[in-house]
Amino acid sequence: MPRVEELGHGVWSLPVPIPGSPLGFTYVYLVSGDDGAVLVDTGWNHDESWEALTRAVERTGHGIEDIRGAVLTHFHPDHAGLAGRLRAASGAWIAMHPADIAVTEHLSASSAPERLTAMTEQLRRAGFPEEDLAAFADQTDLSAPSAAPDRPLADGDTVDLPGRRMRAMWTPGHSPGHLCLHLDDTDVFFTGDHVLPRITPHVGQFPLLSTDDDPLGAFLTAQADVGRLPGADRLLCLPSHEHRFTGLTERTEAIVAHHEERLHEMVRLLDREGRATLWQVTSGLSWRRPWAEMRVRARHMAAAETVAHLRLLEERGRASRTGTADLPLWAATSVARTPA
């Protein structure tokens, strides 16, 4: 675990462990103001994580009762999990983008078994073999949704922190309502999971076979928007994982280039295979770990990422969806549309 660290300008880095996860920890950040402090994210919902967070806050000279609010970059449990405990302990407000508040409310309206059944059915329609479906149902333990935020924070809104100017920037893709945060009174930019210094953030389609949105298209647009921020390369970027970095424009360009190459790889595969199920496309792509060695949960994440790319190819006119509702198929098209 990294140590608690003062970064200057009233900003502290508070690593909060994720017990049992290869991710290891989430960076929570504390920003001091004239009347208390605000957290950026809260960490995983676990006793060990909560104890680490409270100890880390004390290292900054604050008590947990001094936390006036928390901005959640997105709804994922390693970021939002401790929101409920924080609110109970300090009365803090919890803010998140309206799109992710809607996701949280949707997840809270169904039970874990209902969500697991729906996810397994999506994999079935994607063409996954029966042994994968059985393993997925057996090995998947869905965490409870985090406490519902009580404050929406939309694009351009200012965080309630007297004496500081922290502005929200909507950067959808990794989640529908992902937020980055610009501390306008200094050159600090909280990137959440939108821009990471080494790995490319996961962008998936959920539900798998939805046609309601285009998460990868939104993500690539948001990458370009972040890279064009005034003075982008002066910013100290504080991500939720890995390490802080500079060179924001170069990093966003590298992330976009990675996804464009992935899109080209997918078109080449469709050209070879003709019509293919999502399982056939996903299992036919190159992955860091060979497909045969992937656990079924990793295969599900890979399928979500693959279908997000297929969805963007549909929007660009490079792929078409055929087949049936029970078993959709994808094929390459010969004529691409000019993006709007």
DOKOLMAR-97499 format. One line per field, with one value per residue (C-alpha): x, y, z; residue number from 1. Coordinates in pm, 1 decimal. Each point is the difference from the previous one (the first is absolute). Layout:
! DOKOLMAR-97499
u	(X;...);
v	(Y;...);
w	(Z;...);
pos	(NUM;...);
//
This chain:
! DOKOLMAR-97499
u	(0.0;123.8;17.3;-233.1;155.8;-43.9;13.2;-13.0;-278.3;-207.5;-21.2;79.1;25.5;-166.9;47.4;-289.7;46.1;-229.1;37.3;37.6;19.5;296.0;-64.4;136.9;-135.3;-186.2;144.5;-245.1;92.3;-71.9;-26.5;-1.1;-209.5;-86.4;-269.1;97.3;107.6;-142.7;97.8;31.2;-139.3;-22.1;134.8;-121.8;-267.0;196.9;97.4;370.7;-61.4;-203.4;265.7;267.8;-206.5;-68.5;366.9;109.8;-238.8;143.2;350.7;-110.6;-90.2;-373.3;-241.3;-255.7;-262.0;170.0;-83.5;-276.5;-58.9;128.6;-3.3;-20.2;169.8;-230.9;-217.4;242.4;41.2;373.2;-88.4;-345.0;-10.5;63.4;-236.3;-267.1;239.6;145.0;-343.8;-99.0;322.0;23.4;-329.9;191.9;-187.6;71.9;13.0;10.6;-97.2;-375.9;67.4;180.0;-258.8;-255.0;215.1;25.7;-375.9;-57.6;235.5;-164.7;-341.5;100.1;150.9;340.3;-158.9;-216.5;301.1;202.2;-280.7;-22.9;376.4;12.0;-279.2;192.8;300.7;-224.1;-127.2;359.9;74.7;203.7;17.4;-200.0;308.3;82.4;-357.2;7.1;338.7;-111.4;-310.0;208.3;296.0;-164.7;-69.0;-158.7;65.9;-284.8;-35.3;151.4;-213.6;-195.9;160.3;-207.8;147.5;16.7;315.6;-29.7;258.2;143.0;-147.1;214.6;61.8;-128.0;335.7;35.6;330.9;75.9;-111.1;-51.0;-194.5;-157.2;67.2;-228.0;211.8;-232.6;116.6;151.4;-341.0;-292.4;56.7;373.4;138.0;344.4;63.1;210.1;129.8;-9.1;196.9;304.8;120.2;-148.2;-231.4;-167.9;-39.7;-180.3;2.6;-38.0;371.2;250.8;374.8;80.1;-305.9;-299.6;-320.2;-268.7;-291.2;-282.4;-356.2;-251.1;-230.7;216.3;-237.3;-148.9;-27.1;-110.3;335.1;358.0;230.6;325.9;-92.5;-78.2;323.4;218.1;-169.3;57.8;366.2;46.5;-184.0;226.3;311.0;-104.1;-42.3;179.3;345.9;-60.4;369.6;54.6;-253.3;100.1;-230.6;-122.2;-153.8;-181.5;253.6;368.6;183.5;-29.8;128.5;33.9;-20.0;-378.2;-39.5;253.9;-161.5;-352.2;129.3;163.7;-326.2;-196.8;263.1;-22.5;-375.6;24.0;245.2;-238.1;-281.4;215.9;83.9;-370.9;-82.8;276.7;-142.4;-351.9;138.0;150.7;-287.7;-304.4;-298.0;102.7;-149.0;135.2;169.7;171.4;124.2;116.6;175.8;167.4;167.4;344.0;2.4;277.0;-88.9;-84.0;-373.5;31.1;161.4;-258.1;-239.4;-363.3;-40.0;289.7;-165.8;-318.1;196.3;175.3;-337.1;-131.1;304.9;-25.9;-365.9;67.2;244.9;-251.7;-260.2;232.2;73.1;-376.0;-21.0;283.7;-156.3;289.7;-207.1;-361.9;-204.3;-212.7;-124.7;-283.2;-79.2;89.7;333.0;123.6;282.1;245.8;154.1;232.7;-147.6;171.2;-90.8;66.3;-214.7;161.0;-33.7;-240.8);
v	(0.0;350.9;239.0;289.8;297.3;377.6;124.2;371.9;258.1;-170.0;-327.4;-338.4;-346.9;-269.8;-356.8;-221.5;-378.5;-231.5;-324.5;-307.0;193.6;6.9;374.9;33.1;341.2;308.9;346.3;217.2;367.1;258.0;368.7;251.0;315.0;287.3;-205.3;-366.4;-227.2;-196.5;-347.4;-105.4;-357.2;-209.0;-350.9;-357.8;-94.0;-216.0;38.6;3.2;267.1;216.4;-21.7;97.6;295.6;135.3;-35.8;169.8;291.9;46.7;17.5;311.9;182.1;-55.2;-234.4;-201.0;236.0;288.5;-148.8;221.0;-204.9;-253.3;22.9;-345.5;-14.8;-292.2;-269.5;-296.4;-159.0;71.7;370.4;32.0;-289.6;194.5;286.6;-129.9;-42.8;345.1;161.8;-184.2;100.7;364.8;106.9;65.2;62.6;-241.3;131.6;-183.8;66.5;-51.0;-279.8;-208.7;86.1;-154.2;-313.2;-29.3;33.5;-259.9;-247.9;60.2;-82.6;-362.2;-275.6;-156.6;-328.5;195.3;187.2;-320.2;-171.2;293.6;5.3;-374.2;28.8;272.6;-233.5;-274.9;230.3;99.8;-362.1;-99.5;-381.2;-168.2;-75.8;371.2;85.6;-251.9;123.7;362.5;-71.0;-198.3;237.8;343.4;175.9;338.4;271.3;209.9;345.5;288.9;243.3;225.8;346.4;293.7;266.9;-8.9;152.1;75.4;106.7;341.0;4.9;124.5;-215.5;134.2;75.6;359.0;161.0;-233.0;-20.5;-361.3;-52.4;-322.1;-119.4;-272.6;-270.2;-292.5;-339.3;-191.6;60.5;204.1;280.5;-8.7;332.6;153.7;297.8;308.8;188.7;336.3;186.1;-217.1;-223.5;-322.8;-232.0;-305.0;-253.7;-282.4;-302.1;207.1;54.3;-239.3;37.0;-351.9;-215.6;86.8;27.7;-261.5;119.1;-253.1;-21.6;-78.2;-179.2;-186.3;9.9;344.8;238.7;298.3;178.1;3.8;-2.7;-30.0;284.9;216.5;-107.4;90.7;339.0;63.0;-103.5;261.9;261.4;-62.3;12.0;342.9;161.3;335.9;-63.5;-376.4;-84.1;216.0;-199.4;-241.6;-292.9;-199.7;-332.1;-254.6;-275.4;-41.2;332.9;374.5;134.2;296.7;18.8;-26.1;74.7;-262.8;-259.3;62.5;-26.0;-334.9;-133.2;105.3;-157.8;-327.6;-19.7;92.2;-287.1;-229.7;107.4;-79.3;-342.0;-70.9;96.9;-230.6;-285.8;59.1;6.1;-343.5;-156.8;140.3;5.6;-69.1;-11.8;222.1;-305.6;-79.9;356.3;32.1;-336.5;69.6;325.2;35.2;55.0;52.4;-338.8;-279.2;-61.1;-363.7;113.9;268.4;-53.5;37.3;338.9;133.3;-142.8;189.2;326.0;-73.9;-54.7;330.5;180.0;-175.9;83.7;365.4;2.1;-175.6;259.2;281.7;-185.1;-13.1;376.2;53.2;-232.7;-245.7;-287.8;-107.3;-202.9;-279.1;-337.5;-13.9;159.0;-331.1;-29.6;322.1;-21.9;261.0;41.5;253.2;244.9;128.7;368.4;213.8;298.7;336.1;77.5;281.8);
w	(0.0;-76.3;291.1;75.8;-174.5;2.3;-359.4;71.8;-44.7;272.0;-195.3;156.0;-152.5;213.4;-131.3;113.1;-33.5;-195.6;196.8;-218.5;-327.5;-240.7;-35.3;352.4;88.8;-115.8;38.0;191.8;5.2;270.6;-90.4;285.5;-10.0;230.9;175.1;15.1;-282.7;-290.1;-114.4;-361.4;15.7;316.9;-66.3;28.8;257.4;244.5;366.1;-89.0;-263.7;236.4;269.9;-254.0;-120.4;349.1;100.1;-322.4;54.5;350.2;-148.7;-190.8;321.1;-48.1;169.0;-191.8;147.3;-186.4;-339.1;-137.3;-314.4;-251.1;-377.4;-158.4;-337.4;-84.3;151.8;-4.2;344.8;36.6;-26.1;156.4;245.6;321.0;-79.9;237.0;292.4;-60.0;-2.1;319.6;177.9;-102.5;-155.0;-321.6;-323.4;-284.2;-357.6;-333.1;-359.5;-64.6;-251.6;261.3;264.1;-237.6;-31.9;378.1;37.8;-272.6;168.6;337.9;-147.4;-71.4;211.2;-61.7;-122.7;-245.6;-133.9;-29.5;-193.0;-240.8;-55.2;-62.6;-254.7;-181.1;-23.4;-135.0;-274.5;-71.5;-92.6;305.4;49.9;273.5;210.7;13.6;97.7;284.9;120.7;-15.7;210.3;248.8;33.0;-13.7;329.6;-66.3;256.7;132.4;-159.5;192.3;196.7;-232.6;-34.9;118.0;-229.5;-380.5;-145.3;-371.0;-256.7;93.1;350.9;287.4;306.7;332.5;164.4;132.6;-86.5;-292.8;-364.6;-100.5;-322.5;-131.3;-353.4;-138.8;-164.9;-84.1;-120.8;290.7;155.6;-137.4;248.5;62.4;124.1;-4.7;226.8;-68.4;300.2;-173.2;267.7;-70.3;-282.7;137.7;-194.6;153.3;-281.2;183.2;-230.3;-318.0;-60.4;158.4;-54.7;-120.0;-69.8;-214.7;205.8;-55.2;-214.5;-23.9;-125.5;276.9;-52.5;-248.7;-295.0;53.7;-293.8;209.1;12.0;-127.2;304.1;-193.3;-233.5;302.3;167.5;-299.1;-29.8;371.0;-32.0;-270.8;207.5;298.5;-216.7;-131.1;341.7;21.4;140.1;-1.9;12.0;307.9;198.6;272.6;-72.6;299.2;-111.0;214.4;-71.9;-91.9;52.1;-57.1;-329.2;-234.6;-379.3;-14.0;-370.7;-104.5;225.0;-131.6;-357.1;82.2;148.5;-308.2;-228.7;193.2;-51.6;-367.5;-53.1;185.8;-231.9;-303.1;145.1;42.6;-359.0;-124.3;209.2;-136.1;-354.0;61.2;191.5;-177.8;236.7;359.4;347.9;273.9;151.6;-330.6;-40.9;360.9;11.4;-335.3;107.8;154.9;376.5;253.4;149.0;-248.6;-31.3;111.3;326.8;84.1;287.0;-92.3;173.3;-207.0;-311.4;87.2;33.3;-328.7;-170.8;139.8;-135.9;-336.3;-50.7;87.4;-291.5;-225.5;97.6;-109.3;-325.1;-57.6;55.5;-247.1;-256.0;17.1;145.4;-1.5;245.3;-145.7;121.1;251.6;333.6;165.7;-183.0;-163.1;-253.9;-126.9;-343.8;-158.8;-247.1;-308.1;22.7;305.4;89.7;64.2;373.5;78.4);
pos	(1;2;3;4;5;6;7;8;9;10;11;12;13;14;15;16;17;18;19;20;21;22;23;24;25;26;27;28;29;30;31;32;33;34;35;36;37;38;39;40;41;42;43;44;45;46;47;48;49;50;51;52;53;54;55;56;57;58;59;60;61;62;63;64;65;66;67;68;69;70;71;72;73;74;75;76;77;78;79;80;81;82;83;84;85;86;87;88;89;90;91;92;93;94;95;96;97;98;99;100;101;102;103;104;105;106;107;108;109;110;111;112;113;114;115;116;117;118;119;120;121;122;123;124;125;126;127;128;129;130;131;132;133;134;135;136;137;138;139;140;141;142;143;144;145;146;147;148;149;150;151;152;153;154;155;156;157;158;159;160;161;162;163;164;165;166;167;168;169;170;171;172;173;174;175;176;177;178;179;180;181;182;183;184;185;186;187;188;189;190;191;192;193;194;195;196;197;198;199;200;201;202;203;204;205;206;207;208;209;210;211;212;213;214;215;216;217;218;219;220;221;222;223;224;225;226;227;228;229;230;231;232;233;234;235;236;237;238;239;240;241;242;243;244;245;246;247;248;249;250;251;252;253;254;255;256;257;258;259;260;261;262;263;264;265;266;267;268;269;270;271;272;273;274;275;276;277;278;279;280;281;282;283;284;285;286;287;288;289;290;291;292;293;294;295;296;297;298;299;300;301;302;303;304;305;306;307;308;309;310;311;312;313;314;315;316;317;318;319;320;321;322;323;324;325;326;327;328;329;330;331;332;333;334;335;336;337;338;339;340);
//
